[in-house]
Amino acid sequence: MSTAAWVTTYANVDGRGGDERVTIRDVSETQHEMVVTFDDGTIERYRFDVMEGMAPRTPRITDIDGRDGEEVLVTTSAGANTMRFRILTRAEGRWLTVKGSGNRAFDLWEGGGMSAASRYRREGTTLLTVNATLDSNGRTYSGKVNKYKLNGAKVDWLKTETFSGVSASDPVLSYGTRSCARQPVARGPQRPTSCPTCPIRAQSGCHLRAHQATRNDIFAGQRTLPEARTVGTAGFEPATPCL
């Protein structure tokens, strides 16, 4: 069993303006469960398969289609250099894994090490995936950019563009994680909507910093904070008093 039993973040999954608490916890060696808690106390649960023995990782929150409600990107495998994500979306009060061609779960990849590069990002309401390999010269990369549109719980392929001989710093290979991040929304003067030292959102009066220790666990716009620490197997301790 993994050592971190749960991680938590916040997202506006129903599009009604308030953030819901989104927790990922492990329920077995090969399965995690997303638990979404709404302001009225309603709880929704959704289980998904993961790589054996993988600890829960903080989900990434984004709005891919530009419609009401945000999508949740959950980590389903994590290797030495590459991570795989799946997109969970809420439709008519239930959670679904976004599917691609052949009605198969649509995977997003990030990483690749030195010899390859896998990325994903959003431009407007278009989802881009980038897959490239290192050229024989050992300095540049060549590959493809696939563009998709999210329609409900399905991504539709739009087109594929190829590129060749680009450097590792070329924009085509950028992670573009900020383009997948929604911006904080002001909620009035009575309560801060973010920590004074980082862009994490405050919710329900308490501010949980559910960061993992590696860069790949950091959602766009956040950063690892030294005072965010694990507490036994219970998850992450609030690093600040209630706001």
C-alpha positions in Angstrom: 0.0 0.0 0.0 1.2 3.5 -0.7 2.6 5.6 2.1 0.4 8.7 1.5 -3.2 7.7 1.9 -4.8 10.8 0.4 -4.2 14.2 -1.2 -6.6 17.0 -1.6 -7.2 20.1 -3.8 -10.2 22.2 -4.8 -12.1 22.6 -8.1 -15.4 24.1 -9.4 -16.6 20.9 -10.8 -20.3 21.8 -11.1 -19.8 25.3 -12.6 -21.9 27.0 -10.0 -19.1 29.4 -8.8 -18.0 27.7 -5.6 -15.1 25.3 -5.2 -15.7 21.7 -4.2 -13.1 19.6 -2.2 -11.5 17.0 -4.4 -9.6 14.2 -2.6 -7.8 11.3 -4.2 -7.3 8.3 -1.9 -6.0 4.8 -2.4 -8.5 1.9 -1.9 -6.2 -0.9 -3.1 -2.8 -1.5 -4.7 -4.3 -1.0 -8.1 -7.2 1.4 -7.6 -7.7 5.0 -6.4 -10.9 6.8 -5.5 -11.8 10.4 -6.1 -14.1 11.8 -3.4 -15.8 15.1 -4.2 -17.4 17.0 -1.3 -19.9 19.7 -2.1 -20.9 22.7 0.1 -24.2 21.1 1.0 -22.5 18.0 2.2 -23.2 15.8 -0.8 -20.4 13.4 -1.6 -19.7 11.8 -5.0 -17.2 9.0 -5.5 -15.4 7.7 -8.6 -12.9 4.9 -8.7 -10.2 4.4 -11.4 -7.4 2.0 -12.0 -3.7 3.0 -11.4 -0.3 1.5 -11.7 0.3 -1.1 -8.9 1.5 0.4 -5.7 1.4 4.0 -6.8 0.7 6.6 -4.1 -2.1 9.1 -4.7 -1.0 12.3 -6.4 -2.5 15.7 -6.3 -5.0 16.0 -9.2 -4.6 18.8 -11.8 -7.6 21.0 -12.4 -8.4 22.6 -15.7 -11.3 23.7 -17.9 -10.6 22.1 -21.3 -13.9 22.7 -23.1 -14.6 26.2 -21.7 -18.0 25.2 -20.4 -19.4 25.2 -16.9 -17.5 22.9 -14.6 -13.9 22.0 -14.5 -12.2 18.7 -15.5 -10.0 16.7 -13.1 -6.8 15.2 -14.4 -5.8 12.2 -12.3 -2.4 10.4 -12.4 -2.7 6.7 -13.3 0.9 5.8 -13.6 4.3 7.4 -12.7 7.6 6.1 -14.0 11.1 7.4 -13.7 10.6 9.9 -16.4 7.0 9.8 -17.6 3.6 10.2 -16.0 0.2 9.2 -17.4 -3.0 11.1 -16.7 -6.7 10.5 -17.4 -9.4 13.2 -17.6 -12.4 12.8 -15.4 -15.5 15.0 -16.2 -18.9 15.4 -14.6 -22.0 15.1 -16.7 -25.6 15.1 -15.4 -24.5 14.4 -11.8 -22.1 11.5 -12.5 -18.4 11.2 -13.2 -17.0 9.7 -16.4 -13.6 8.9 -17.8 -13.0 10.8 -21.0 -12.8 8.5 -24.0 -11.0 8.8 -27.3 -11.1 6.7 -30.5 -12.4 3.2 -30.2 -14.2 4.2 -27.0 -10.9 3.7 -25.1 -9.8 5.9 -22.2 -7.9 8.9 -23.5 -4.5 9.2 -22.0 -2.3 12.2 -21.5 1.5 11.8 -21.1 4.1 14.0 -19.6 7.8 13.5 -19.5 9.9 11.3 -21.7 13.4 11.7 -20.3 16.3 12.6 -22.6 15.4 10.6 -25.7 11.8 11.5 -26.0 9.3 14.2 -25.1 5.6 13.9 -24.2 3.6 16.9 -23.4 0.0 18.2 -23.2 -1.4 21.6 -23.0 -4.5 23.6 -23.9 -4.8 26.5 -26.4 -8.2 28.1 -26.0 -10.6 25.2 -26.0 -8.3 22.9 -28.1 -6.4 20.2 -26.3 -2.9 19.5 -27.7 -0.7 16.4 -27.2 2.9 16.4 -28.2 5.0 13.3 -28.9 8.6 13.6 -30.1 11.8 11.7 -30.2 15.4 12.8 -30.0 17.1 13.1 -33.5 20.2 11.2 -34.3 22.3 14.3 -33.8 21.4 14.1 -30.1 20.4 17.8 -30.0 17.0 18.3 -31.6 13.6 16.6 -31.6 11.1 15.6 -34.2 7.5 14.5 -33.8 3.8 15.3 -34.0 1.3 17.6 -32.4 -2.3 16.2 -32.2 -5.2 18.5 -31.7 -8.5 17.5 -30.1 -11.8 19.0 -29.0 -13.5 17.8 -25.8 -17.2 17.1 -26.4 -18.9 15.9 -23.2 -17.0 12.8 -22.2 -15.3 12.2 -25.5 -12.4 13.9 -27.3 -12.6 14.3 -31.0 -9.4 14.4 -33.1 -9.1 17.6 -35.2 -5.8 17.4 -36.9 -2.1 16.4 -36.7 0.8 18.6 -37.4 4.4 17.4 -37.7 7.6 19.2 -36.8 11.3 18.4 -37.1 14.7 19.6 -35.9 13.5 21.7 -33.0 15.5 22.4 -29.8 14.4 21.2 -26.4 13.5 24.9 -25.6 11.3 25.3 -28.6 7.7 26.4 -27.7 6.3 23.3 -29.4 7.8 21.2 -26.6 6.7 23.4 -23.8 4.6 21.9 -21.1 2.2 24.8 -21.2 0.8 23.9 -17.8 -0.3 27.4 -17.1 -2.6 27.3 -20.2 -4.4 24.5 -18.5 -4.9 26.4 -15.2 -7.9 28.4 -14.4 -7.3 31.8 -12.7 -8.5 32.5 -9.2 -12.0 34.1 -9.1 -12.6 36.9 -6.6 -15.2 36.0 -3.9 -15.5 39.3 -2.1 -13.6 41.0 0.7 -14.8 38.8 3.5 -12.4 35.9 2.8 -9.1 35.7 0.9 -9.2 33.4 -2.2 -5.5 32.6 -2.1 -2.7 32.1 0.2 -0.6 35.3 0.6 2.5 33.5 -0.5 1.3 31.2 -3.3 -1.7 30.9 -5.7 -3.4 28.0 -3.9 -7.1 28.6 -3.4 -8.7 28.8 0.0 -11.9 26.8 0.6 -14.4 26.3 3.5 -12.2 28.5 5.8 -9.3 26.0 5.8 -6.3 26.0 3.5 -4.8 22.6 2.8 -1.5 22.5 0.9 -1.5 19.1 -0.6 1.7 19.3 -2.5 3.9 16.3 -3.4 7.7 16.7 -3.4 8.4 16.5 -7.1 7.8 19.1 -9.8 5.5 16.7 -11.7 3.1 16.7 -8.7 2.7 20.5 -8.8 -0.4 21.8 -10.5 0.2 24.8 -12.8 0.7 28.0 -10.8 1.6 26.2 -7.6 5.0 25.5 -6.1 6.4 23.2 -3.5 6.3 24.7 -0.1 8.7 23.5 2.6 6.0 23.7 5.4 3.7 21.3 3.5 4.5 17.9 5.0 3.1 14.4 5.3 1.7 13.3 8.6 2.1 9.6 9.0 -0.2 7.9 6.5 -3.1 10.3 6.9 -2.1 12.7 4.1 -1.1 16.3 4.4 -1.3 18.6 7.4 -2.8 22.1 7.0 0.3 24.3 6.7 -1.6 27.5 7.7 -4.3 28.3 10.2 -7.9 28.6 8.9 -8.4 31.7 6.8 
